[in-house]
Amino acid sequence: MSKIIYGLYEQIINGIINENLTKVDQELIIKDTQPLDSAESSKILADYLTRILCEIFDYIEDGDAVVRDRVN
């Protein structure tokens, strides 16, 4: 099986992404984790899904207008 050869743009973008990922502040990475109880994990999951769904609904409401504005 042959190795995939990426184009110039892909190589540049991958390089930039790799550089930025290596610069991530190590303080932002959670190193000490503890098990969650079921009540706490349910709340964390619900909060996360709420944020995601709000973003999706905002995009659905505004997304079509934004696309139409770019096309026109």
CHARMM internal coordinates of N, CA and C (Angstrom, degrees):
IC EDIT
DIST 1 N 1 CA 1.4456
DIST 1 CA 1 C 1.5217
ANGL 1 N 1 CA 1 C 109.03
DIST 1 C 2 N 1.3161
ANGL 1 CA 1 C 2 N 117.09
DIHE 1 N 1 CA 1 C 2 N 132.55
DIST 2 N 2 CA 1.4567
ANGL 1 C 2 N 2 CA 120.12
DIHE 1 CA 1 C 2 N 2 CA -176.24
DIST 2 CA 2 C 1.5229
ANGL 2 N 2 CA 2 C 111.51
DIHE 1 C 2 N 2 CA 2 C -83.69
DIST 2 C 3 N 1.3133
ANGL 2 CA 2 C 3 N 114.80
DIHE 2 N 2 CA 2 C 3 N 152.08
DIST 3 N 3 CA 1.4557
ANGL 2 C 3 N 3 CA 121.56
DIHE 2 CA 2 C 3 N 3 CA 178.73
DIST 3 CA 3 C 1.5227
ANGL 3 N 3 CA 3 C 108.92
DIHE 2 C 3 N 3 CA 3 C -76.63
DIST 3 C 4 N 1.3354
ANGL 3 CA 3 C 4 N 116.75
DIHE 3 N 3 CA 3 C 4 N 139.89
DIST 4 N 4 CA 1.4664
ANGL 3 C 4 N 4 CA 121.10
DIHE 3 CA 3 C 4 N 4 CA 179.54
DIST 4 CA 4 C 1.5213
ANGL 4 N 4 CA 4 C 108.92
DIHE 3 C 4 N 4 CA 4 C -72.13
DIST 4 C 5 N 1.3117
ANGL 4 CA 4 C 5 N 116.02
DIHE 4 N 4 CA 4 C 5 N 131.47
DIST 5 N 5 CA 1.4577
ANGL 4 C 5 N 5 CA 121.67
DIHE 4 CA 4 C 5 N 5 CA 176.61
DIST 5 CA 5 C 1.5202
ANGL 5 N 5 CA 5 C 107.14
DIHE 4 C 5 N 5 CA 5 C -104.95
DIST 5 C 6 N 1.3263
ANGL 5 CA 5 C 6 N 115.62
DIHE 5 N 5 CA 5 C 6 N 115.90
DIST 6 N 6 CA 1.4497
ANGL 5 C 6 N 6 CA 120.44
DIHE 5 CA 5 C 6 N 6 CA -179.06
DIST 6 CA 6 C 1.5156
ANGL 6 N 6 CA 6 C 110.46
DIHE 5 C 6 N 6 CA 6 C -82.68
DIST 6 C 7 N 1.3176
ANGL 6 CA 6 C 7 N 115.36
DIHE 6 N 6 CA 6 C 7 N 152.70
DIST 7 N 7 CA 1.4499
ANGL 6 C 7 N 7 CA 121.42
DIHE 6 CA 6 C 7 N 7 CA 176.30
DIST 7 CA 7 C 1.5154
ANGL 7 N 7 CA 7 C 110.76
DIHE 6 C 7 N 7 CA 7 C -74.25
DIST 7 C 8 N 1.3116
ANGL 7 CA 7 C 8 N 115.29
DIHE 7 N 7 CA 7 C 8 N 173.34
DIST 8 N 8 CA 1.4599
ANGL 7 C 8 N 8 CA 121.77
DIHE 7 CA 7 C 8 N 8 CA -177.12
DIST 8 CA 8 C 1.5252
ANGL 8 N 8 CA 8 C 111.70
DIHE 7 C 8 N 8 CA 8 C -59.36
DIST 8 C 9 N 1.3235
ANGL 8 CA 8 C 9 N 117.17
DIHE 8 N 8 CA 8 C 9 N -47.36
DIST 9 N 9 CA 1.4637
ANGL 8 C 9 N 9 CA 120.13
DIHE 8 CA 8 C 9 N 9 CA -177.98
DIST 9 CA 9 C 1.5273
ANGL 9 N 9 CA 9 C 111.27
DIHE 8 C 9 N 9 CA 9 C -62.59
DIST 9 C 10 N 1.3117
ANGL 9 CA 9 C 10 N 116.92
DIHE 9 N 9 CA 9 C 10 N -42.18
DIST 10 N 10 CA 1.4576
ANGL 9 C 10 N 10 CA 120.31
DIHE 9 CA 9 C 10 N 10 CA 179.11
DIST 10 CA 10 C 1.5226
ANGL 10 N 10 CA 10 C 110.89
DIHE 9 C 10 N 10 CA 10 C -62.12
DIST 10 C 11 N 1.3328
ANGL 10 CA 10 C 11 N 116.56
DIHE 10 N 10 CA 10 C 11 N -40.45
DIST 11 N 11 CA 1.4616
ANGL 10 C 11 N 11 CA 120.22
DIHE 10 CA 10 C 11 N 11 CA 179.35
DIST 11 CA 11 C 1.5245
ANGL 11 N 11 CA 11 C 110.85
DIHE 10 C 11 N 11 CA 11 C -64.60
DIST 11 C 12 N 1.3250
ANGL 11 CA 11 C 12 N 116.99
DIHE 11 N 11 CA 11 C 12 N -42.33
DIST 12 N 12 CA 1.4662
ANGL 11 C 12 N 12 CA 121.07
DIHE 11 CA 11 C 12 N 12 CA 179.97
DIST 12 CA 12 C 1.5232
ANGL 12 N 12 CA 12 C 110.18
DIHE 11 C 12 N 12 CA 12 C -64.62
DIST 12 C 13 N 1.3327
ANGL 12 CA 12 C 13 N 116.26
DIHE 12 N 12 CA 12 C 13 N -48.24
DIST 13 N 13 CA 1.4631
ANGL 12 C 13 N 13 CA 120.35
DIHE 12 CA 12 C 13 N 13 CA -178.92
DIST 13 CA 13 C 1.5211
ANGL 13 N 13 CA 13 C 110.70
DIHE 12 C 13 N 13 CA 13 C -62.58
DIST 13 C 14 N 1.3260
ANGL 13 CA 13 C 14 N 117.23
DIHE 13 N 13 CA 13 C 14 N -45.06
DIST 14 N 14 CA 1.4666
ANGL 13 C 14 N 14 CA 120.32
DIHE 13 CA 13 C 14 N 14 CA 178.48
DIST 14 CA 14 C 1.5236
ANGL 14 N 14 CA 14 C 111.28
DIHE 13 C 14 N 14 CA 14 C -61.23
DIST 14 C 15 N 1.3239
ANGL 14 CA 14 C 15 N 116.73
DIHE 14 N 14 CA 14 C 15 N -38.90
DIST 15 N 15 CA 1.4606
ANGL 14 C 15 N 15 CA 120.32
DIHE 14 CA 14 C 15 N 15 CA 178.05
DIST 15 CA 15 C 1.5166
ANGL 15 N 15 CA 15 C 112.00
DIHE 14 C 15 N 15 CA 15 C -63.62
DIST 15 C 16 N 1.3252
ANGL 15 CA 15 C 16 N 116.63
DIHE 15 N 15 CA 15 C 16 N -43.84
DIST 16 N 16 CA 1.4665
ANGL 15 C 16 N 16 CA 120.92
DIHE 15 CA 15 C 16 N 16 CA 179.20
DIST 16 CA 16 C 1.5254
ANGL 16 N 16 CA 16 C 110.50
DIHE 15 C 16 N 16 CA 16 C -63.89
DIST 16 C 17 N 1.3184
ANGL 16 CA 16 C 17 N 116.13
DIHE 16 N 16 CA 16 C 17 N -43.77
DIST 17 N 17 CA 1.4693
ANGL 16 C 17 N 17 CA 119.86
DIHE 16 CA 16 C 17 N 17 CA 179.46
DIST 17 CA 17 C 1.5235
ANGL 17 N 17 CA 17 C 110.21
DIHE 16 C 17 N 17 CA 17 C -62.31
DIST 17 C 18 N 1.3213
ANGL 17 CA 17 C 18 N 117.10
DIHE 17 N 17 CA 17 C 18 N -45.17
DIST 18 N 18 CA 1.4680
ANGL 17 C 18 N 18 CA 120.15
DIHE 17 CA 17 C 18 N 18 CA 179.87
DIST 18 CA 18 C 1.5182
ANGL 18 N 18 CA 18 C 111.81
DIHE 17 C 18 N 18 CA 18 C -62.25
DIST 18 C 19 N 1.3362
ANGL 18 CA 18 C 19 N 117.53
DIHE 18 N 18 CA 18 C 19 N -41.16
DIST 19 N 19 CA 1.4655
ANGL 18 C 19 N 19 CA 120.80
DIHE 18 CA 18 C 19 N 19 CA 178.21
DIST 19 CA 19 C 1.5171
ANGL 19 N 19 CA 19 C 110.85
DIHE 18 C 19 N 19 CA 19 C -61.31
DIST 19 C 20 N 1.3327
ANGL 19 CA 19 C 20 N 116.26
DIHE 19 N 19 CA 19 C 20 N -45.79
DIST 20 N 20 CA 1.4628
ANGL 19 C 20 N 20 CA 119.65
DIHE 19 CA 19 C 20 N 20 CA -178.32
DIST 20 CA 20 C 1.5232
ANGL 20 N 20 CA 20 C 112.05
DIHE 19 C 20 N 20 CA 20 C -67.75
DIST 20 C 21 N 1.3191
ANGL 20 CA 20 C 21 N 117.03
DIHE 20 N 20 CA 20 C 21 N -35.91
DIST 21 N 21 CA 1.4607
ANGL 20 C 21 N 21 CA 119.21
DIHE 20 CA 20 C 21 N 21 CA 178.35
DIST 21 CA 21 C 1.5206
ANGL 21 N 21 CA 21 C 111.67
DIHE 20 C 21 N 21 CA 21 C -66.33
DIST 21 C 22 N 1.3228
ANGL 21 CA 21 C 22 N 117.43
DIHE 21 N 21 CA 21 C 22 N -34.32
DIST 22 N 22 CA 1.4632
ANGL 21 C 22 N 22 CA 119.42
DIHE 21 CA 21 C 22 N 22 CA 179.42
DIST 22 CA 22 C 1.5208
ANGL 22 N 22 CA 22 C 111.73
DIHE 21 C 22 N 22 CA 22 C -74.43
DIST 22 C 23 N 1.3359
ANGL 22 CA 22 C 23 N 117.00
DIHE 22 N 22 CA 22 C 23 N -18.81
DIST 23 N 23 CA 1.4619
ANGL 22 C 23 N 23 CA 120.95
DIHE 22 CA 22 C 23 N 23 CA 179.57
DIST 23 CA 23 C 1.5234
ANGL 23 N 23 CA 23 C 113.15
DIHE 22 C 23 N 23 CA 23 C -89.15
DIST 23 C 24 N 1.3250
ANGL 23 CA 23 C 24 N 117.41
DIHE 23 N 23 CA 23 C 24 N -1.72
DIST 24 N 24 CA 1.4608
ANGL 23 C 24 N 24 CA 120.29
DIHE 23 CA 23 C 24 N 24 CA -178.42
DIST 24 CA 24 C 1.5227
ANGL 24 N 24 CA 24 C 109.07
DIHE 23 C 24 N 24 CA 24 C -56.47
DIST 24 C 25 N 1.3036
ANGL 24 CA 24 C 25 N 114.74
DIHE 24 N 24 CA 24 C 25 N 131.80
DIST 25 N 25 CA 1.4555
ANGL 24 C 25 N 25 CA 120.21
DIHE 24 CA 24 C 25 N 25 CA -179.74
DIST 25 CA 25 C 1.5245
ANGL 25 N 25 CA 25 C 109.55
DIHE 24 C 25 N 25 CA 25 C -62.46
DIST 25 C 26 N 1.3017
ANGL 25 CA 25 C 26 N 116.30
DIHE 25 N 25 CA 25 C 26 N 123.34
DIST 26 N 26 CA 1.4616
ANGL 25 C 26 N 26 CA 121.28
DIHE 25 CA 25 C 26 N 26 CA -176.43
DIST 26 CA 26 C 1.5254
ANGL 26 N 26 CA 26 C 112.22
DIHE 25 C 26 N 26 CA 26 C -63.59
DIST 26 C 27 N 1.3388
ANGL 26 CA 26 C 27 N 117.38
DIHE 26 N 26 CA 26 C 27 N -20.95
DIST 27 N 27 CA 1.4576
ANGL 26 C 27 N 27 CA 119.86
DIHE 26 CA 26 C 27 N 27 CA 178.17
DIST 27 CA 27 C 1.5192
ANGL 27 N 27 CA 27 C 111.53
DIHE 26 C 27 N 27 CA 27 C -69.10
DIST 27 C 28 N 1.3217
ANGL 27 CA 27 C 28 N 117.22
DIHE 27 N 27 CA 27 C 28 N -22.29
DIST 28 N 28 CA 1.4527
ANGL 27 C 28 N 28 CA 120.64
DIHE 27 CA 27 C 28 N 28 CA -179.37
DIST 28 CA 28 C 1.5242
ANGL 28 N 28 CA 28 C 112.09
DIHE 27 C 28 N 28 CA 28 C -79.54
DIST 28 C 29 N 1.3070
ANGL 28 CA 28 C 29 N 116.20
DIHE 28 N 28 CA 28 C 29 N -16.02
DIST 29 N 29 CA 1.4594
ANGL 28 C 29 N 29 CA 120.62
DIHE 28 CA 28 C 29 N 29 CA -179.05
DIST 29 CA 29 C 1.5212
ANGL 29 N 29 CA 29 C 108.74
DIHE 28 C 29 N 29 CA 29 C -86.04
DIST 29 C 30 N 1.3107
ANGL 29 CA 29 C 30 N 116.13
DIHE 29 N 29 CA 29 C 30 N 126.91
DIST 30 N 30 CA 1.4603
ANGL 29 C 30 N 30 CA 120.83
DIHE 29 CA 29 C 30 N 30 CA -179.38
DIST 30 CA 30 C 1.5247
ANGL 30 N 30 CA 30 C 108.35
DIHE 29 C 30 N 30 CA 30 C -77.18
DIST 30 C 31 N 1.3165
ANGL 30 CA 30 C 31 N 115.25
DIHE 30 N 30 CA 30 C 31 N 118.07
DIST 31 N 31 CA 1.4579
ANGL 30 C 31 N 31 CA 119.77
DIHE 30 CA 30 C 31 N 31 CA -177.67
DIST 31 CA 31 C 1.5221
ANGL 31 N 31 CA 31 C 111.74
DIHE 30 C 31 N 31 CA 31 C -101.11
DIST 31 C 32 N 1.3151
ANGL 31 CA 31 C 32 N 116.61
DIHE 31 N 31 CA 31 C 32 N -30.69
DIST 32 N 32 CA 1.4593
ANGL 31 C 32 N 32 CA 120.66
DIHE 31 CA 31 C 32 N 32 CA -177.06
DIST 32 CA 32 C 1.5195
ANGL 32 N 32 CA 32 C 108.54
DIHE 31 C 32 N 32 CA 32 C -108.44
DIST 32 C 33 N 1.2947
ANGL 32 CA 32 C 33 N 116.62
DIHE 32 N 32 CA 32 C 33 N 110.25
DIST 33 N 33 CA 1.4600
ANGL 32 C 33 N 33 CA 120.12
DIHE 32 CA 32 C 33 N 33 CA 179.85
DIST 33 CA 33 C 1.5167
ANGL 33 N 33 CA 33 C 109.53
DIHE 32 C 33 N 33 CA 33 C -115.67
DIST 33 C 34 N 1.3119
ANGL 33 CA 33 C 34 N 114.28
DIHE 33 N 33 CA 33 C 34 N 152.31
DIST 34 N 34 CA 1.4527
ANGL 33 C 34 N 34 CA 120.82
DIHE 33 CA 33 C 34 N 34 CA 178.57
DIST 34 CA 34 C 1.5188
ANGL 34 N 34 CA 34 C 108.30
DIHE 33 C 34 N 34 CA 34 C -133.20
DIST 34 C 35 N 1.3063
ANGL 34 CA 34 C 35 N 117.15
DIHE 34 N 34 CA 34 C 35 N 150.96
DIST 35 N 35 CA 1.4649
ANGL 34 C 35 N 35 CA 119.51
DIHE 34 CA 34 C 35 N 35 CA 178.26
DIST 35 CA 35 C 1.5273
ANGL 35 N 35 CA 35 C 110.96
DIHE 34 C 35 N 35 CA 35 C -63.01
DIST 35 C 36 N 1.3238
ANGL 35 CA 35 C 36 N 115.72
DIHE 35 N 35 CA 35 C 36 N 146.88
DIST 36 N 36 CA 1.4577
ANGL 35 C 36 N 36 CA 121.48
DIHE 35 CA 35 C 36 N 36 CA 177.53
DIST 36 CA 36 C 1.5153
ANGL 36 N 36 CA 36 C 109.33
DIHE 35 C 36 N 36 CA 36 C -99.88
DIST 36 C 37 N 1.3316
ANGL 36 CA 36 C 37 N 114.97
DIHE 36 N 36 CA 36 C 37 N 146.50
DIST 37 N 37 CA 1.4579
ANGL 36 C 37 N 37 CA 115.64
DIHE 36 CA 36 C 37 N 37 CA 171.60
DIST 37 CA 37 C 1.5255
ANGL 37 N 37 CA 37 C 108.42
DIHE 36 C 37 N 37 CA 37 C -81.39
DIST 37 C 38 N 1.3123
ANGL 37 CA 37 C 38 N 117.09
DIHE 37 N 37 CA 37 C 38 N 166.32
DIST 38 N 38 CA 1.4669
ANGL 37 C 38 N 38 CA 120.34
DIHE 37 CA 37 C 38 N 38 CA -172.25
DIST 38 CA 38 C 1.5187
ANGL 38 N 38 CA 38 C 112.46
DIHE 37 C 38 N 38 CA 38 C -63.66
DIST 38 C 39 N 1.3267
ANGL 38 CA 38 C 39 N 118.69
DIHE 38 N 38 CA 38 C 39 N -35.90
DIST 39 N 39 CA 1.4654
ANGL 38 C 39 N 39 CA 120.69
DIHE 38 CA 38 C 39 N 39 CA 179.70
DIST 39 CA 39 C 1.5253
ANGL 39 N 39 CA 39 C 110.51
DIHE 38 C 39 N 39 CA 39 C -66.88
DIST 39 C 40 N 1.3177
ANGL 39 CA 39 C 40 N 116.53
DIHE 39 N 39 CA 39 C 40 N -42.69
DIST 40 N 40 CA 1.4568
ANGL 39 C 40 N 40 CA 120.45
DIHE 39 CA 39 C 40 N 40 CA -179.46
DIST 40 CA 40 C 1.5270
ANGL 40 N 40 CA 40 C 111.01
DIHE 39 C 40 N 40 CA 40 C -68.23
DIST 40 C 41 N 1.3096
ANGL 40 CA 40 C 41 N 117.35
DIHE 40 N 40 CA 40 C 41 N -41.75
DIST 41 N 41 CA 1.4620
ANGL 40 C 41 N 41 CA 119.96
DIHE 40 CA 40 C 41 N 41 CA -179.37
DIST 41 CA 41 C 1.5244
ANGL 41 N 41 CA 41 C 110.87
DIHE 40 C 41 N 41 CA 41 C -65.98
DIST 41 C 42 N 1.3207
ANGL 41 CA 41 C 42 N 117.63
DIHE 41 N 41 CA 41 C 42 N -35.64
DIST 42 N 42 CA 1.4669
ANGL 41 C 42 N 42 CA 120.48
DIHE 41 CA 41 C 42 N 42 CA 177.29
DIST 42 CA 42 C 1.5196
ANGL 42 N 42 CA 42 C 110.92
DIHE 41 C 42 N 42 CA 42 C -63.85
DIST 42 C 43 N 1.3318
ANGL 42 CA 42 C 43 N 117.15
DIHE 42 N 42 CA 42 C 43 N -41.94
DIST 43 N 43 CA 1.4634
ANGL 42 C 43 N 43 CA 120.82
DIHE 42 CA 42 C 43 N 43 CA 179.65
DIST 43 CA 43 C 1.5258
ANGL 43 N 43 CA 43 C 110.96
DIHE 42 C 43 N 43 CA 43 C -66.20
DIST 43 C 44 N 1.3207
ANGL 43 CA 43 C 44 N 117.02
DIHE 43 N 43 CA 43 C 44 N -42.88
DIST 44 N 44 CA 1.4652
ANGL 43 C 44 N 44 CA 120.61
DIHE 43 CA 43 C 44 N 44 CA 179.64
DIST 44 CA 44 C 1.5224
ANGL 44 N 44 CA 44 C 110.34
DIHE 43 C 44 N 44 CA 44 C -63.02
DIST 44 C 45 N 1.3197
ANGL 44 CA 44 C 45 N 117.43
DIHE 44 N 44 CA 44 C 45 N -43.83
DIST 45 N 45 CA 1.4630
ANGL 44 C 45 N 45 CA 121.04
DIHE 44 CA 44 C 45 N 45 CA 178.25
DIST 45 CA 45 C 1.5215
ANGL 45 N 45 CA 45 C 110.75
DIHE 44 C 45 N 45 CA 45 C -63.60
DIST 45 C 46 N 1.3262
ANGL 45 CA 45 C 46 N 117.57
DIHE 45 N 45 CA 45 C 46 N -43.12
DIST 46 N 46 CA 1.4660
ANGL 45 C 46 N 46 CA 121.05
DIHE 45 CA 45 C 46 N 46 CA 179.53
DIST 46 CA 46 C 1.5269
ANGL 46 N 46 CA 46 C 110.97
DIHE 45 C 46 N 46 CA 46 C -62.70
DIST 46 C 47 N 1.3370
ANGL 46 CA 46 C 47 N 117.62
DIHE 46 N 46 CA 46 C 47 N -42.61
DIST 47 N 47 CA 1.4713
ANGL 46 C 47 N 47 CA 120.97
DIHE 46 CA 46 C 47 N 47 CA 178.37
DIST 47 CA 47 C 1.5242
ANGL 47 N 47 CA 47 C 110.92
DIHE 46 C 47 N 47 CA 47 C -62.56
DIST 47 C 48 N 1.3212
ANGL 47 CA 47 C 48 N 116.29
DIHE 47 N 47 CA 47 C 48 N -43.35
DIST 48 N 48 CA 1.4609
ANGL 47 C 48 N 48 CA 120.88
DIHE 47 CA 47 C 48 N 48 CA 179.55
DIST 48 CA 48 C 1.5281
ANGL 48 N 48 CA 48 C 110.98
DIHE 47 C 48 N 48 CA 48 C -62.67
DIST 48 C 49 N 1.3302
ANGL 48 CA 48 C 49 N 116.43
DIHE 48 N 48 CA 48 C 49 N -48.25
DIST 49 N 49 CA 1.4639
ANGL 48 C 49 N 49 CA 119.98
DIHE 48 CA 48 C 49 N 49 CA -179.74
DIST 49 CA 49 C 1.5198
ANGL 49 N 49 CA 49 C 111.51
DIHE 48 C 49 N 49 CA 49 C -64.16
DIST 49 C 50 N 1.3298
ANGL 49 CA 49 C 50 N 117.70
DIHE 49 N 49 CA 49 C 50 N -35.16
DIST 50 N 50 CA 1.4630
ANGL 49 C 50 N 50 CA 121.15
DIHE 49 CA 49 C 50 N 50 CA 177.00
DIST 50 CA 50 C 1.5183
ANGL 50 N 50 CA 50 C 110.65
DIHE 49 C 50 N 50 CA 50 C -60.64
DIST 50 C 51 N 1.3286
ANGL 50 CA 50 C 51 N 116.94
DIHE 50 N 50 CA 50 C 51 N -46.65
DIST 51 N 51 CA 1.4775
ANGL 50 C 51 N 51 CA 120.32
DIHE 50 CA 50 C 51 N 51 CA 179.49
DIST 51 CA 51 C 1.5190
ANGL 51 N 51 CA 51 C 111.03
DIHE 50 C 51 N 51 CA 51 C -62.27
DIST 51 C 52 N 1.3231
ANGL 51 CA 51 C 52 N 116.80
DIHE 51 N 51 CA 51 C 52 N -44.74
DIST 52 N 52 CA 1.4638
ANGL 51 C 52 N 52 CA 120.92
DIHE 51 CA 51 C 52 N 52 CA -178.88
DIST 52 CA 52 C 1.5197
ANGL 52 N 52 CA 52 C 110.84
DIHE 51 C 52 N 52 CA 52 C -63.45
DIST 52 C 53 N 1.3271
ANGL 52 CA 52 C 53 N 116.84
DIHE 52 N 52 CA 52 C 53 N -46.83
DIST 53 N 53 CA 1.4660
ANGL 52 C 53 N 53 CA 120.16
DIHE 52 CA 52 C 53 N 53 CA -178.78
DIST 53 CA 53 C 1.5217
ANGL 53 N 53 CA 53 C 111.69
DIHE 52 C 53 N 53 CA 53 C -64.96
DIST 53 C 54 N 1.3244
ANGL 53 CA 53 C 54 N 117.90
DIHE 53 N 53 CA 53 C 54 N -37.61
DIST 54 N 54 CA 1.4707
ANGL 53 C 54 N 54 CA 120.32
DIHE 53 CA 53 C 54 N 54 CA 176.82
DIST 54 CA 54 C 1.5244
ANGL 54 N 54 CA 54 C 110.43
DIHE 53 C 54 N 54 CA 54 C -61.25
DIST 54 C 55 N 1.3242
ANGL 54 CA 54 C 55 N 116.77
DIHE 54 N 54 CA 54 C 55 N -43.31
DIST 55 N 55 CA 1.4636
ANGL 54 C 55 N 55 CA 120.04
DIHE 54 CA 54 C 55 N 55 CA 177.93
DIST 55 CA 55 C 1.5263
ANGL 55 N 55 CA 55 C 111.05
DIHE 54 C 55 N 55 CA 55 C -63.14
DIST 55 C 56 N 1.3129
ANGL 55 CA 55 C 56 N 117.08
DIHE 55 N 55 CA 55 C 56 N -41.41
DIST 56 N 56 CA 1.4683
ANGL 55 C 56 N 56 CA 120.85
DIHE 55 CA 55 C 56 N 56 CA 179.70
DIST 56 CA 56 C 1.5139
ANGL 56 N 56 CA 56 C 110.44
DIHE 55 C 56 N 56 CA 56 C -63.99
DIST 56 C 57 N 1.3389
ANGL 56 CA 56 C 57 N 117.08
DIHE 56 N 56 CA 56 C 57 N -46.77
DIST 57 N 57 CA 1.4640
ANGL 56 C 57 N 57 CA 120.10
DIHE 56 CA 56 C 57 N 57 CA -179.16
DIST 57 CA 57 C 1.5234
ANGL 57 N 57 CA 57 C 111.29
DIHE 56 C 57 N 57 CA 57 C -65.22
DIST 57 C 58 N 1.3429
ANGL 57 CA 57 C 58 N 117.61
DIHE 57 N 57 CA 57 C 58 N -38.10
DIST 58 N 58 CA 1.4650
ANGL 57 C 58 N 58 CA 119.96
DIHE 57 CA 57 C 58 N 58 CA 176.02
DIST 58 CA 58 C 1.5202
ANGL 58 N 58 CA 58 C 110.39
DIHE 57 C 58 N 58 CA 58 C -61.90
DIST 58 C 59 N 1.3245
ANGL 58 CA 58 C 59 N 116.50
DIHE 58 N 58 CA 58 C 59 N -41.35
DIST 59 N 59 CA 1.4592
ANGL 58 C 59 N 59 CA 120.05
DIHE 58 CA 58 C 59 N 59 CA 179.23
DIST 59 CA 59 C 1.5236
ANGL 59 N 59 CA 59 C 111.02
DIHE 58 C 59 N 59 CA 59 C -65.77
DIST 59 C 60 N 1.3241
ANGL 59 CA 59 C 60 N 116.23
DIHE 59 N 59 CA 59 C 60 N -41.80
DIST 60 N 60 CA 1.4636
ANGL 59 C 60 N 60 CA 119.41
DIHE 59 CA 59 C 60 N 60 CA 179.93
DIST 60 CA 60 C 1.5212
ANGL 60 N 60 CA 60 C 110.22
DIHE 59 C 60 N 60 CA 60 C -61.60
DIST 60 C 61 N 1.3333
ANGL 60 CA 60 C 61 N 117.03
DIHE 60 N 60 CA 60 C 61 N -42.11
DIST 61 N 61 CA 1.4586
ANGL 60 C 61 N 61 CA 120.74
DIHE 60 CA 60 C 61 N 61 CA -179.64
DIST 61 CA 61 C 1.5207
ANGL 61 N 61 CA 61 C 111.79
DIHE 60 C 61 N 61 CA 61 C -68.40
DIST 61 C 62 N 1.3334
ANGL 61 CA 61 C 62 N 117.02
DIHE 61 N 61 CA 61 C 62 N -43.64
DIST 62 N 62 CA 1.4622
ANGL 61 C 62 N 62 CA 121.20
DIHE 61 CA 61 C 62 N 62 CA -174.21
DIST 62 CA 62 C 1.5148
ANGL 62 N 62 CA 62 C 113.30
DIHE 61 C 62 N 62 CA 62 C -99.37
DIST 62 C 63 N 1.3088
ANGL 62 CA 62 C 63 N 117.81
DIHE 62 N 62 CA 62 C 63 N -19.74
DIST 63 N 63 CA 1.4575
ANGL 62 C 63 N 63 CA 121.79
DIHE 62 CA 62 C 63 N 63 CA -173.25
DIST 63 CA 63 C 1.5062
ANGL 63 N 63 CA 63 C 114.05
DIHE 62 C 63 N 63 CA 63 C -60.09
DIST 63 C 64 N 1.3318
ANGL 63 CA 63 C 64 N 117.71
DIHE 63 N 63 CA 63 C 64 N -44.75
DIST 64 N 64 CA 1.4589
ANGL 63 C 64 N 64 CA 120.27
DIHE 63 CA 63 C 64 N 64 CA -179.36
DIST 64 CA 64 C 1.5177
ANGL 64 N 64 CA 64 C 111.33
DIHE 63 C 64 N 64 CA 64 C -62.47
DIST 64 C 65 N 1.3243
ANGL 64 CA 64 C 65 N 116.93
DIHE 64 N 64 CA 64 C 65 N -40.97
DIST 65 N 65 CA 1.4609
ANGL 64 C 65 N 65 CA 120.44
DIHE 64 CA 64 C 65 N 65 CA -179.84
DIST 65 CA 65 C 1.5253
ANGL 65 N 65 CA 65 C 110.61
DIHE 64 C 65 N 65 CA 65 C -65.40
DIST 65 C 66 N 1.3049
ANGL 65 CA 65 C 66 N 116.67
DIHE 65 N 65 CA 65 C 66 N -40.76
DIST 66 N 66 CA 1.4650
ANGL 65 C 66 N 66 CA 120.62
DIHE 65 CA 65 C 66 N 66 CA 179.84
DIST 66 CA 66 C 1.5202
ANGL 66 N 66 CA 66 C 110.15
DIHE 65 C 66 N 66 CA 66 C -63.60
DIST 66 C 67 N 1.3186
ANGL 66 CA 66 C 67 N 117.23
DIHE 66 N 66 CA 66 C 67 N -44.28
DIST 67 N 67 CA 1.4657
ANGL 66 C 67 N 67 CA 120.96
DIHE 66 CA 66 C 67 N 67 CA 179.12
DIST 67 CA 67 C 1.5191
ANGL 67 N 67 CA 67 C 110.00
DIHE 66 C 67 N 67 CA 67 C -64.15
DIST 67 C 68 N 1.3355
ANGL 67 CA 67 C 68 N 117.13
DIHE 67 N 67 CA 67 C 68 N -44.74
DIST 68 N 68 CA 1.4672
ANGL 67 C 68 N 68 CA 120.07
DIHE 67 CA 67 C 68 N 68 CA 179.68
DIST 68 CA 68 C 1.5244
ANGL 68 N 68 CA 68 C 111.03
DIHE 67 C 68 N 68 CA 68 C -61.93
DIST 68 C 69 N 1.3355
ANGL 68 CA 68 C 69 N 117.62
DIHE 68 N 68 CA 68 C 69 N -39.89
DIST 69 N 69 CA 1.4663
ANGL 68 C 69 N 69 CA 120.85
DIHE 68 CA 68 C 69 N 69 CA 178.99
DIST 69 CA 69 C 1.5227
ANGL 69 N 69 CA 69 C 111.13
DIHE 68 C 69 N 69 CA 69 C -63.83
DIST 69 C 70 N 1.3139
ANGL 69 CA 69 C 70 N 117.38
DIHE 69 N 69 CA 69 C 70 N -37.32
DIST 70 N 70 CA 1.4672
ANGL 69 C 70 N 70 CA 120.59
DIHE 69 CA 69 C 70 N 70 CA 179.52
DIST 70 CA 70 C 1.5230
ANGL 70 N 70 CA 70 C 111.26
DIHE 69 C 70 N 70 CA 70 C -69.93
DIST 70 C 71 N 1.3258
ANGL 70 CA 70 C 71 N 116.53
DIHE 70 N 70 CA 70 C 71 N -35.64
DIST 71 N 71 CA 1.4571
ANGL 70 C 71 N 71 CA 120.54
DIHE 70 CA 70 C 71 N 71 CA -178.05
DIST 71 CA 71 C 1.5198
ANGL 71 N 71 CA 71 C 110.79
DIHE 70 C 71 N 71 CA 71 C -73.96
DIST 71 C 72 N 1.3142
ANGL 71 CA 71 C 72 N 116.38
DIHE 71 N 71 CA 71 C 72 N -40.59
DIST 72 N 72 CA 1.4727
ANGL 71 C 72 N 72 CA 120.21
DIHE 71 CA 71 C 72 N 72 CA -177.50
DIST 72 CA 72 C 1.4593
ANGL 72 N 72 CA 72 C 111.04
DIHE 71 C 72 N 72 CA 72 C -78.50
END
COOR INIT
IC SEED 1 N 1 CA 1 C
IC BUILD
